[in-house]
Amino acid sequence: MVESTFEPKINTESVGQVIRAHLRVLKLTRKPSREEFLTIAKVAGVGILAVGAIGFIVYVLLTMLPQWVAK
């Protein structure tokens, strides 16, 4: 049996670096304008509808196609 030689090196210095990196990203963020928010919401809505439509088409094909082939 092969034992894993990977041992994570966790120390206060590496944790501090990760926290500083996250804080740097948070400082760069800002609240989106109303126009930006609406644009993002529209794109997300279209994406959800597209995935739903593809799923519905696949469902219809998998349920109806065997009936059509059997005739």
Backbone as CSV, one residue per row, in Angstrom:
resi,resn,N_x,N_y,N_z,CA_x,CA_y,CA_z,C_x,C_y,C_z
1,MET,0.840,-1.173,0.000,0.000,0.000,0.000,0.890,1.243,0.000
2,VAL,0.578,2.188,-0.868,1.369,3.404,-0.990,0.768,4.481,-0.091
3,GLU,1.616,5.065,0.728,1.146,6.126,1.612,1.359,7.474,0.955
4,SER,0.480,8.377,1.234,0.573,9.711,0.677,1.694,10.474,1.362
5,THR,2.522,11.140,0.555,3.611,11.938,1.115,3.240,13.411,1.172
6,PHE,2.027,13.746,0.747,1.592,15.142,0.764,1.194,15.551,2.166
7,GLU,1.881,16.535,2.679,1.526,17.097,3.979,1.383,18.600,3.805
8,PRO,0.187,19.120,4.004,0.010,20.560,3.820,0.836,21.350,4.823
9,LYS,1.486,22.371,4.321,2.301,23.233,5.188,1.465,24.450,5.561
10,ILE,0.819,24.377,6.697,-0.023,25.478,7.165,0.701,26.155,8.321
11,ASN,0.963,27.440,8.125,1.551,28.218,9.206,0.930,29.599,9.208
12,THR,1.282,30.399,10.195,0.655,31.713,10.319,1.014,32.620,9.149
13,GLU,2.182,32.430,8.574,2.599,33.264,7.448,1.733,32.989,6.213
14,SER,1.483,31.717,5.895,0.680,31.387,4.718,-0.783,31.797,4.928
15,VAL,-1.289,31.639,6.139,-2.663,32.059,6.429,-2.778,33.573,6.306
16,GLY,-1.774,34.283,6.780,-1.772,35.741,6.673,-1.748,36.202,5.225
17,GLN,-0.994,35.511,4.377,-0.936,35.865,2.962,-2.299,35.673,2.303
18,VAL,-2.967,34.588,2.634,-4.286,34.321,2.057,-5.284,35.384,2.502
19,ILE,-5.264,35.732,3.756,-6.187,36.752,4.270,-5.909,38.092,3.600
20,ARG,-4.623,38.471,3.452,-4.283,39.728,2.791,-4.757,39.735,1.344
21,ALA,-4.624,38.610,0.651,-5.074,38.534,-0.744,-6.587,38.717,-0.826
22,HIS,-7.313,38.101,0.086,-8.769,38.244,0.089,-9.180,39.680,0.426
23,LEU,-8.518,40.291,1.371,-8.835,41.674,1.727,-8.545,42.619,0.563
24,ARG,-7.471,42.359,-0.188,-7.137,43.189,-1.340,-8.263,43.128,-2.378
25,VAL,-8.804,41.936,-2.616,-9.911,41.786,-3.569,-11.150,42.510,-3.054
26,LEU,-11.451,42.373,-1.774,-12.628,43.035,-1.207,-12.524,44.555,-1.293
27,LYS,-11.311,45.104,-1.162,-11.133,46.552,-1.259,-11.389,47.046,-2.677
28,LEU,-11.162,46.197,-3.678,-11.363,46.598,-5.070,-12.821,46.523,-5.512
29,THR,-13.639,45.810,-4.767,-15.031,45.638,-5.174,-15.834,46.900,-4.891
30,ARG,-16.926,47.045,-5.641,-17.819,48.175,-5.441,-19.233,47.727,-5.764
31,LYS,-20.181,48.508,-5.315,-21.584,48.198,-5.576,-21.885,48.526,-7.038
32,PRO,-22.514,47.597,-7.770,-22.814,47.879,-9.178,-23.913,48.934,-9.306
33,SER,-23.854,49.656,-10.410,-24.917,50.634,-10.667,-26.187,49.870,-11.027
34,ARG,-27.295,50.583,-11.047,-28.573,49.945,-11.381,-28.527,49.347,-12.783
35,GLU,-27.917,50.074,-13.717,-27.828,49.595,-15.100,-26.989,48.319,-15.197
36,GLU,-25.854,48.284,-14.483,-25.014,47.083,-14.473,-25.768,45.895,-13.876
37,PHE,-26.461,46.147,-12.778,-27.205,45.068,-12.126,-28.284,44.504,-13.043
38,LEU,-29.028,45.394,-13.703,-30.091,44.930,-14.601,-29.521,44.145,-15.782
39,THR,-28.385,44.580,-16.300,-27.751,43.860,-17.407,-27.333,42.458,-16.966
40,ILE,-26.721,42.358,-15.805,-26.296,41.056,-15.287,-27.504,40.169,-15.029
41,ALA,-28.580,40.742,-14.476,-29.797,39.972,-14.200,-30.423,39.455,-15.491
42,LYS,-30.430,40.286,-16.533,-30.990,39.858,-17.822,-30.176,38.717,-18.427
43,VAL,-28.854,38.851,-18.397,-27.994,37.801,-18.956,-28.166,36.498,-18.184
44,ALA,-28.226,36.589,-16.853,-28.431,35.390,-16.043,-29.787,34.763,-16.337
45,GLY,-30.834,35.587,-16.494,-32.170,35.074,-16.808,-32.204,34.365,-18.152
46,VAL,-31.556,34.961,-19.155,-31.502,34.324,-20.473,-30.752,32.994,-20.387
47,GLY,-29.691,32.961,-19.616,-28.934,31.716,-19.446,-29.768,30.633,-18.784
48,ILE,-30.520,31.004,-17.756,-31.384,30.040,-17.074,-32.453,29.514,-18.026
49,LEU,-33.043,30.415,-18.800,-34.063,29.987,-19.766,-33.471,29.071,-20.840
50,ALA,-32.261,29.369,-21.293,-31.620,28.547,-22.314,-31.337,27.138,-21.784
51,VAL,-30.821,27.054,-20.578,-30.548,25.736,-19.987,-31.852,24.973,-19.781
52,GLY,-32.899,25.656,-19.344,-34.198,25.010,-19.160,-34.771,24.517,-20.475
53,ALA,-34.638,25.329,-21.534,-35.151,24.921,-22.843,-34.400,23.700,-23.367
54,ILE,-33.094,23.703,-23.211,-32.306,22.542,-23.656,-32.709,21.306,-22.867
55,GLY,-32.888,21.451,-21.567,-33.318,20.325,-20.745,-34.686,19.808,-21.149
56,PHE,-35.597,20.718,-21.463,-36.937,20.311,-21.886,-36.884,19.570,-23.217
57,ILE,-36.089,20.075,-24.148,-35.947,19.408,-25.452,-35.373,18.010,-25.277
58,VAL,-34.362,17.867,-24.443,-33.780,16.539,-24.192,-34.826,15.631,-23.558
59,TYR,-35.592,16.148,-22.600,-36.641,15.353,-21.957,-37.675,14.877,-22.974
60,VAL,-38.132,15.782,-23.820,-39.134,15.422,-24.824,-38.569,14.377,-25.776
61,LEU,-37.325,14.567,-26.208,-36.715,13.597,-27.117,-36.591,12.221,-26.471
62,LEU,-36.210,12.179,-25.211,-36.019,10.890,-24.551,-37.333,10.207,-24.185
63,THR,-38.421,10.957,-24.058,-39.696,10.333,-23.734,-40.532,10.041,-24.978
64,MET,-40.454,10.887,-25.980,-41.286,10.717,-27.179,-40.591,9.910,-28.266
65,LEU,-39.286,10.026,-28.363,-38.555,9.336,-29.441,-38.741,7.819,-29.393
66,PRO,-38.657,7.185,-28.233,-38.889,5.729,-28.224,-40.298,5.332,-28.697
67,GLN,-41.286,6.186,-28.398,-42.649,5.894,-28.863,-42.742,6.029,-30.369
68,TRP,-42.080,7.023,-30.950,-42.118,7.230,-32.386,-41.358,6.127,-33.115
69,VAL,-40.253,5.649,-32.535,-39.456,4.600,-33.171,-40.193,3.260,-33.110
70,ALA,-40.936,3.027,-32.027,-41.632,1.752,-31.854,-42.788,1.586,-32.833
71,LYS,-43.311,2.682,-33.393,-44.464,2.588,-34.309,-44.080,2.061,-35.645
